[in-house]
């Protein structure tokens, strides 16, 4: 399955999340360059990590929905693909 299979509204939602994350990472770079306190940098890093996890969860959910439909249609290879993806994600 490719991200093109997710549907345009889901893809746009993911892209918006990634653009925000990109801004957070740029902000982190600036914080480090400015010599900001470590606890502030770590707090922002934690927020960035959670944002990445949230974006990944959107993709994973859509992947599982699409795979479930294929399993229901009799695609016997999908459970193995699902297991492989879950091993990478978890």
N, CA, C and O atoms as CSV, one atom per row, in Angstrom:
chain,resi,resn,atom,element,x,y,z
A,1,UNK,N,N,0.834,-1.171,0.000
A,1,UNK,CA,C,0.000,0.000,0.000
A,1,UNK,C,C,0.883,1.239,0.000
A,1,UNK,O,O,1.913,1.278,0.673
A,2,UNK,N,N,0.476,2.238,-0.751
A,2,UNK,CA,C,1.197,3.509,-0.834
A,2,UNK,C,C,0.361,4.613,-0.214
A,2,UNK,O,O,-0.844,4.454,-0.016
A,3,UNK,N,N,1.000,5.733,0.092
A,3,UNK,CA,C,0.248,6.854,0.651
A,3,UNK,C,C,-0.769,7.401,-0.348
A,3,UNK,O,O,-1.736,8.053,0.046
A,4,UNK,N,N,-0.557,7.139,-1.637
A,4,UNK,CA,C,-1.538,7.575,-2.633
A,4,UNK,C,C,-2.865,6.833,-2.486
A,4,UNK,O,O,-3.893,7.285,-2.988
A,5,UNK,N,N,-2.838,5.697,-1.798
A,5,UNK,CA,C,-4.061,4.923,-1.563
A,5,UNK,C,C,-4.900,5.494,-0.417
A,5,UNK,O,O,-6.028,5.051,-0.199
A,6,UNK,N,N,-4.369,6.458,0.306
A,6,UNK,CA,C,-5.034,6.963,1.503
A,6,UNK,C,C,-6.188,7.917,1.217
A,6,UNK,O,O,-7.055,8.100,2.071
A,7,UNK,N,N,-6.216,8.506,0.074
A,7,UNK,CA,C,-7.252,9.490,-0.224
A,7,UNK,C,C,-6.710,10.888,-0.048
A,7,UNK,O,O,-5.892,11.132,0.839
A,8,UNK,N,N,-7.157,11.814,-0.885
A,8,UNK,CA,C,-6.578,13.159,-0.880
A,8,UNK,C,C,-6.753,13.917,0.431
A,8,UNK,O,O,-5.853,14.659,0.826
A,9,UNK,N,N,-7.872,13.755,1.109
A,9,UNK,CA,C,-8.080,14.504,2.354
A,9,UNK,C,C,-7.182,13.980,3.469
A,9,UNK,O,O,-6.708,14.758,4.297
A,10,UNK,N,N,-6.943,12.677,3.501
A,10,UNK,CA,C,-6.045,12.110,4.505
A,10,UNK,C,C,-4.609,12.538,4.215
A,10,UNK,O,O,-3.871,12.910,5.127
A,11,UNK,N,N,-4.220,12.484,2.961
A,11,UNK,CA,C,-2.867,12.898,2.570
A,11,UNK,C,C,-2.645,14.362,2.943
A,11,UNK,O,O,-1.594,14.706,3.483
A,12,UNK,N,N,-3.610,15.220,2.665
A,12,UNK,CA,C,-3.470,16.642,2.996
A,12,UNK,C,C,-3.367,16.845,4.504
A,12,UNK,O,O,-2.594,17.686,4.963
A,13,UNK,N,N,-4.133,16.086,5.274
A,13,UNK,CA,C,-4.066,16.170,6.731
A,13,UNK,C,C,-2.674,15.786,7.233
A,13,UNK,O,O,-2.122,16.443,8.116
A,14,UNK,N,N,-2.122,14.732,6.673
A,14,UNK,CA,C,-0.781,14.292,7.065
A,14,UNK,C,C,0.252,15.342,6.672
A,14,UNK,O,O,1.155,15.649,7.450
A,15,UNK,N,N,0.122,15.891,5.467
A,15,UNK,CA,C,1.066,16.920,5.023
A,15,UNK,C,C,1.019,18.148,5.924
A,15,UNK,O,O,2.061,18.734,6.218
A,16,UNK,N,N,-0.166,18.547,6.364
A,16,UNK,CA,C,-0.284,19.689,7.280
A,16,UNK,C,C,0.442,19.395,8.584
A,16,UNK,O,O,1.156,20.248,9.112
A,17,UNK,N,N,0.259,18.186,9.101
A,17,UNK,CA,C,0.945,17.802,10.334
A,17,UNK,C,C,2.462,17.851,10.138
A,17,UNK,O,O,3.192,18.351,10.993
A,18,UNK,N,N,2.919,17.331,9.012
A,18,UNK,CA,C,4.365,17.306,8.752
A,18,UNK,C,C,4.940,18.711,8.588
A,18,UNK,O,O,6.075,18.966,8.988
A,19,UNK,N,N,4.170,19.615,8.006
A,19,UNK,CA,C,4.644,21.005,7.884
A,19,UNK,C,C,4.793,21.649,9.264
A,19,UNK,O,O,5.744,22.390,9.513
A,20,UNK,N,N,3.838,21.357,10.161
A,20,UNK,CA,C,3.946,21.879,11.527
A,20,UNK,C,C,5.166,21.295,12.233
A,20,UNK,O,O,5.887,22.000,12.939
A,21,UNK,N,N,5.383,20.009,12.033
A,21,UNK,CA,C,6.543,19.351,12.632
A,21,UNK,C,C,7.832,19.961,12.088
A,21,UNK,O,O,8.788,20.183,12.832
A,22,UNK,N,N,7.847,20.226,10.794
A,22,UNK,CA,C,9.013,20.862,10.179
A,22,UNK,C,C,9.297,22.208,10.858
A,22,UNK,O,O,10.450,22.546,11.126
A,23,UNK,N,N,8.244,22.960,11.130
A,23,UNK,CA,C,8.404,24.236,11.832
A,23,UNK,C,C,8.920,24.038,13.248
A,23,UNK,O,O,9.734,24.822,13.736
A,24,UNK,N,N,8.443,22.989,13.904
A,24,UNK,CA,C,8.934,22.697,15.254
A,24,UNK,C,C,10.426,22.363,15.229
A,24,UNK,O,O,11.178,22.804,16.097
A,25,UNK,N,N,10.845,21.595,14.246
A,25,UNK,CA,C,12.263,21.226,14.149
A,25,UNK,C,C,13.112,22.462,13.864
A,25,UNK,O,O,14.189,22.619,14.438
A,26,UNK,N,N,12.637,23.334,12.986
A,26,UNK,CA,C,13.375,24.583,12.742
A,26,UNK,C,C,13.468,25.402,14.032
A,26,UNK,O,O,14.503,26.001,14.325
A,27,UNK,N,N,12.379,25.419,14.796
A,27,UNK,CA,C,12.390,26.121,16.077
A,27,UNK,C,C,13.393,25.513,17.048
A,27,UNK,O,O,14.063,26.229,17.792
A,28,UNK,N,N,13.489,24.199,17.034
A,28,UNK,CA,C,14.474,23.520,17.878
A,28,UNK,C,C,15.900,23.901,17.493
A,28,UNK,O,O,16.743,24.144,18.356
A,29,UNK,N,N,16.155,23.949,16.205
A,29,UNK,CA,C,17.491,24.343,15.747
A,29,UNK,C,C,17.836,25.742,16.236
A,29,UNK,O,O,18.953,26.002,16.682
A,30,UNK,N,N,16.872,26.622,16.147
A,30,UNK,CA,C,17.083,28.003,16.587
A,30,UNK,C,C,17.322,28.054,18.100
A,30,UNK,O,O,18.180,28.794,18.580
A,31,UNK,N,N,16.550,27.255,18.839
A,31,UNK,CA,C,16.720,27.221,20.292
A,31,UNK,C,C,18.133,26.786,20.672
A,31,UNK,O,O,18.754,27.369,21.561
A,32,UNK,N,N,18.632,25.759,19.993
A,32,UNK,CA,C,19.979,25.253,20.281
A,32,UNK,C,C,21.020,26.308,19.903
A,32,UNK,O,O,21.963,26.550,20.657
A,33,UNK,N,N,20.850,26.938,18.732
A,33,UNK,CA,C,21.792,27.979,18.305
A,33,UNK,C,C,21.822,29.139,19.286
A,33,UNK,O,O,22.878,29.725,19.524
A,34,UNK,N,N,20.677,29.473,19.852
A,34,UNK,CA,C,20.581,30.585,20.792
A,34,UNK,C,C,21.071,30.216,22.194
A,34,UNK,O,O,21.222,31.084,23.054
A,35,UNK,N,N,21.316,28.932,22.414
A,35,UNK,CA,C,21.786,28.504,23.731
A,35,UNK,C,C,20.690,28.470,24.779
A,35,UNK,O,O,20.944,28.732,25.955
A,36,UNK,N,N,19.486,28.152,24.367
A,36,UNK,CA,C,18.359,28.096,25.312
A,36,UNK,C,C,18.567,26.993,26.334
A,36,UNK,O,O,19.315,26.049,26.079
A,37,UNK,N,N,17.919,27.095,27.488
A,37,UNK,CA,C,18.071,26.079,28.541
A,37,UNK,C,C,17.676,24.681,28.043
A,37,UNK,O,O,16.732,24.518,27.268
A,38,UNK,N,N,18.419,23.695,28.509
A,38,UNK,CA,C,18.201,22.311,28.074
A,38,UNK,C,C,16.779,21.839,28.337
A,38,UNK,O,O,16.198,21.131,27.514
A,39,UNK,N,N,16.215,22.224,29.476
A,39,UNK,CA,C,14.859,21.750,29.772
A,39,UNK,C,C,13.845,22.293,28.771
A,39,UNK,O,O,12.888,21.596,28.432
A,40,UNK,N,N,14.033,23.514,28.297
A,40,UNK,CA,C,13.143,24.078,27.276
A,40,UNK,C,C,13.293,23.341,25.948
A,40,UNK,O,O,12.306,23.056,25.270
A,41,UNK,N,N,14.537,23.036,25.585
A,41,UNK,CA,C,14.792,22.314,24.345
A,41,UNK,C,C,14.183,20.914,24.427
A,41,UNK,O,O,13.540,20.458,23.482
A,42,UNK,N,N,14.384,20.242,25.547
A,42,UNK,CA,C,13.841,18.895,25.711
A,42,UNK,C,C,12.312,18.893,25.703
A,42,UNK,O,O,11.691,17.967,25.181
A,43,UNK,N,N,11.714,19.921,26.279
A,43,UNK,CA,C,10.254,20.025,26.256
A,43,UNK,C,C,9.756,20.136,24.822
A,43,UNK,O,O,8.784,19.485,24.440
A,44,UNK,N,N,10.424,20.961,24.037
A,44,UNK,CA,C,10.027,21.118,22.640
A,44,UNK,C,C,10.291,19.846,21.849
A,44,UNK,O,O,9.510,19.492,20.966
A,45,UNK,N,N,11.378,19.161,22.155
A,45,UNK,CA,C,11.665,17.885,21.480
A,45,UNK,C,C,10.580,16.853,21.783
A,45,UNK,O,O,10.169,16.093,20.906
A,46,UNK,N,N,10.126,16.838,23.026
A,46,UNK,CA,C,9.056,15.913,23.399
A,46,UNK,C,C,7.779,16.223,22.624
A,46,UNK,O,O,7.095,15.313,22.155
A,47,UNK,N,N,7.464,17.495,22.493
A,47,UNK,CA,C,6.274,17.888,21.730
A,47,UNK,C,C,6.417,17.482,20.262
A,47,UNK,O,O,5.450,17.040,19.642
A,48,UNK,N,N,7.608,17.628,19.713
A,48,UNK,CA,C,7.862,17.252,18.322
A,48,UNK,C,C,7.731,15.743,18.150
A,48,UNK,O,O,7.155,15.268,17.171
A,49,UNK,N,N,8.263,15.007,19.095
A,49,UNK,CA,C,8.158,13.542,19.050
A,49,UNK,C,C,6.694,13.103,19.091
A,49,UNK,O,O,6.285,12.218,18.339
A,50,UNK,N,N,5.920,13.718,19.960
A,50,UNK,CA,C,4.491,13.370,20.055
A,50,UNK,C,C,3.758,13.726,18.772
A,50,UNK,O,O,2.856,12.999,18.356
A,51,UNK,N,N,4.127,14.822,18.143
A,51,UNK,CA,C,3.510,15.211,16.875
A,51,UNK,C,C,3.829,14.186,15.794
A,51,UNK,O,O,2.963,13.848,14.988
A,52,UNK,N,N,5.063,13.690,15.770
A,52,UNK,CA,C,5.443,12.649,14.810
A,52,UNK,C,C,4.648,11.372,15.062
A,52,UNK,O,O,4.167,10.737,14.123
A,53,UNK,N,N,4.513,11.002,16.327
A,53,UNK,CA,C,3.751,9.804,16.666
A,53,UNK,C,C,2.294,9.952,16.244
A,53,UNK,O,O,1.675,8.996,15.775
A,54,UNK,N,N,1.758,11.139,16.412
A,54,UNK,CA,C,0.374,11.399,16.018
A,54,UNK,C,C,0.197,11.252,14.507
A,54,UNK,O,O,-0.779,10.658,14.049
A,55,UNK,N,N,1.132,11.788,13.743
A,55,UNK,CA,C,1.077,11.659,12.284
A,55,UNK,C,C,1.207,10.191,11.881
A,55,UNK,O,O,0.505,9.725,10.983
A,56,UNK,N,N,2.093,9.477,12.537
A,56,UNK,CA,C,2.262,8.051,12.247
A,56,UNK,C,C,0.998,7.275,12.575
A,56,UNK,O,O,0.639,6.347,11.851
A,57,UNK,N,N,0.322,7.638,13.651
A,57,UNK,CA,C,-0.921,6.960,14.024
A,57,UNK,C,C,-2.004,7.143,12.965
A,57,UNK,O,O,-2.780,6.223,12.707
A,58,UNK,N,N,-2.060,8.313,12.357
A,58,UNK,CA,C,-3.032,8.556,11.289
A,58,UNK,C,C,-2.761,7.606,10.124
A,58,UNK,O,O,-3.673,6.967,9.598
A,59,UNK,N,N,-1.497,7.526,9.735
A,59,UNK,CA,C,-1.133,6.644,8.619
A,59,UNK,C,C,-1.408,5.191,8.983
A,59,UNK,O,O,-1.954,4.445,8.170
A,60,UNK,N,N,-1.041,4.781,10.187
A,60,UNK,CA,C,-1.260,3.400,10.601
A,60,UNK,C,C,-2.743,3.041,10.607
A,60,UNK,O,O,-3.131,1.971,10.140
A,61,UNK,N,N,-3.562,3.934,11.135
A,61,UNK,CA,C,-5.005,3.677,11.169
A,61,UNK,C,C,-5.555,3.483,9.757
A,61,UNK,O,O,-6.294,2.533,9.496
A,62,UNK,N,N,-5.196,4.377,8.861
A,62,UNK,CA,C,-5.692,4.273,7.488
A,62,UNK,C,C,-5.176,3.005,6.812
A,62,UNK,O,O,-5.903,2.350,6.066
A,63,UNK,N,N,-3.924,2.668,7.079
A,63,UNK,CA,C,-3.340,1.440,6.540
A,63,UNK,C,C,-4.153,0.231,7.008
A,63,UNK,O,O,-4.487,-0.646,6.211
A,64,UNK,N,N,-4.465,0.192,8.297
A,64,UNK,CA,C,-5.206,-0.945,8.836
A,64,UNK,C,C,-6.625,-1.021,8.279
A,64,UNK,O,O,-7.133,-2.112,8.019
A,65,UNK,N,N,-7.258,0.117,8.096
A,65,UNK,CA,C,-8.603,0.137,7.517
A,65,UNK,C,C,-8.582,-0.434,6.097
A,65,UNK,O,O,-9.412,-1.268,5.734
A,66,UNK,N,N,-7.620,0.033,5.311
A,66,UNK,CA,C,-7.520,-0.458,3.931
A,66,UNK,C,C,-7.154,-1.938,3.891
A,66,UNK,O,O,-7.683,-2.685,3.068
A,67,UNK,N,N,-6.262,-2.360,4.764
A,67,UNK,CA,C,-5.883,-3.769,4.805
A,67,UNK,C,C,-7.042,-4.652,5.252
A,67,UNK,O,O,-7.221,-5.752,4.729
A,68,UNK,N,N,-7.824,-4.183,6.207
A,68,UNK,CA,C,-8.970,-4.959,6.672
A,68,UNK,C,C,-9.947,-5.206,5.533
A,68,UNK,O,O,-10.523,-6.287,5.419
A,69,UNK,N,N,-10.126,-4.199,4.695
A,69,UNK,CA,C,-11.015,-4.363,3.545
A,69,UNK,C,C,-10.464,-5.424,2.598
A,69,UNK,O,O,-11.218,-6.228,2.051
A,70,UNK,N,N,-9.147,-5.420,2.408
A,70,UNK,CA,C,-8.545,-6.424,1.520
A,70,UNK,C,C,-8.628,-7.826,2.130
A,70,UNK,O,O,-8.837,-8.802,1.410
A,71,UNK,N,N,-8.467,-7.930,3.444
A,71,UNK,CA,C,-8.599,-9.224,4.108
A,71,UNK,C,C,-10.019,-9.740,3.938
A,71,UNK,O,O,-10.230,-10.923,3.671
A,72,UNK,N,N,-10.991,-8.849,4.094
A,72,UNK,CA,C,-12.396,-9.236,3.931
A,72,UNK,C,C,-12.684,-9.714,2.512
A,72,UNK,O,O,-13.581,-10.529,2.294
A,73,UNK,N,N,-11.920,-9.202,1.551
A,73,UNK,CA,C,-12.086,-9.619,0.156
A,73,UNK,C,C,-11.333,-10.912,-0.141
A,73,UNK,O,O,-11.399,-11.427,-1.257
A,74,UNK,N,N,-10.617,-11.439,0.858
A,74,UNK,CA,C,-9.941,-12.712,0.675
A,74,UNK,C,C,-8.459,-12.638,0.371
A,74,UNK,O,O,-7.867,-13.652,0.002
A,75,UNK,N,N,-7.834,-11.477,0.511
A,75,UNK,CA,C,-6.405,-11.356,0.257
A,75,UNK,C,C,-5.641,-12.005,1.412
A,75,UNK,O,O,-5.495,-11.404,2.477
A,76,UNK,N,N,-5.162,-13.209,1.206
A,76,UNK,CA,C,-4.516,-13.990,2.253
A,76,UNK,C,C,-3.140,-13.439,2.645
A,76,UNK,O,O,-2.645,-13.765,3.724
A,77,UNK,N,N,-2.515,-12.619,1.804
A,77,UNK,CA,C,-1.186,-12.089,2.103
A,77,UNK,C,C,-1.233,-10.879,3.035
A,77,UNK,O,O,-0.219,-10.529,3.638
A,78,UNK,N,N,-2.385,-10.241,3.159
A,78,UNK,CA,C,-2.475,-9.011,3.955
A,78,UNK,C,C,-2.140,-9.198,5.428
A,78,UNK,O,O,-1.451,-8.344,5.987
A,79,UNK,N,N,-2.585,-10.260,6.091
A,79,UNK,CA,C,-2.214,-10.388,7.514
A,79,UNK,C,C,-0.703,-10.369,7.734
A,79,UNK,O,O,-0.232,-9.809,8.724
A,80,UNK,N,N,0.065,-10.976,6.819
A,80,UNK,CA,C,1.528,-10.941,6.945
A,80,UNK,C,C,2.049,-9.518,6.775
A,80,UNK,O,O,2.956,-9.094,7.492
A,81,UNK,N,N,1.478,-8.787,5.829
A,81,UNK,CA,C,1.892,-7.392,5.611
A,81,UNK,C,C,1.557,-6.551,6.842
A,81,UNK,O,O,2.356,-5.714,7.263
A,82,UNK,N,N,0.393,-6.771,7.409
A,82,UNK,CA,C,-0.007,-6.041,8.609
A,82,UNK,C,C,0.978,-6.327,9.748
A,82,UNK,O,O,1.416,-5.406,10.437
A,83,UNK,N,N,1.324,-7.602,9.944
A,83,UNK,CA,C,2.258,-7.969,11.011
A,83,UNK,C,C,3.614,-7.302,10.804
A,83,UNK,O,O,4.225,-6.836,11.765
A,84,UNK,N,N,4.084,-7.251,9.578
A,84,UNK,CA,C,5.369,-6.627,9.277
A,84,UNK,C,C,5.350,-5.137,9.626
A,84,UNK,O,O,6.289,-4.620,10.232
A,85,UNK,N,N,4.281,-4.460,9.241
A,85,UNK,CA,C,4.170,-3.030,9.530
A,85,UNK,C,C,4.076,-2.787,11.019
A,85,UNK,O,O,4.708,-1.865,11.534
A,86,UNK,N,N,3.301,-3.594,11.722
A,86,UNK,CA,C,3.166,-3.412,13.169
A,86,UNK,C,C,4.492,-3.644,13.884
A,86,UNK,O,O,4.803,-2.946,14.849
A,87,UNK,N,N,5.272,-4.608,13.426
A,87,UNK,CA,C,6.598,-4.837,14.040
A,87,UNK,C,C,7.476,-3.606,13.892
A,87,UNK,O,O,8.214,-3.263,14.816
A,88,UNK,N,N,7.412,-2.938,12.755
A,88,UNK,CA,C,8.213,-1.733,12.542
A,88,UNK,C,C,7.705,-0.578,13.386
A,88,UNK,O,O,8.486,0.246,13.862
A,89,UNK,N,N,6.412,-0.524,13.566
A,89,UNK,CA,C,5.804,0.626,14.246
A,89,UNK,C,C,5.941,0.534,15.754
A,89,UNK,O,O,6.123,1.547,16.429
A,90,UNK,N,N,5.855,-0.668,16.279
A,90,UNK,CA,C,5.828,-0.836,17.736
A,90,UNK,C,C,7.216,-0.894,18.310
A,90,UNK,O,O,7.377,-1.033,19.522
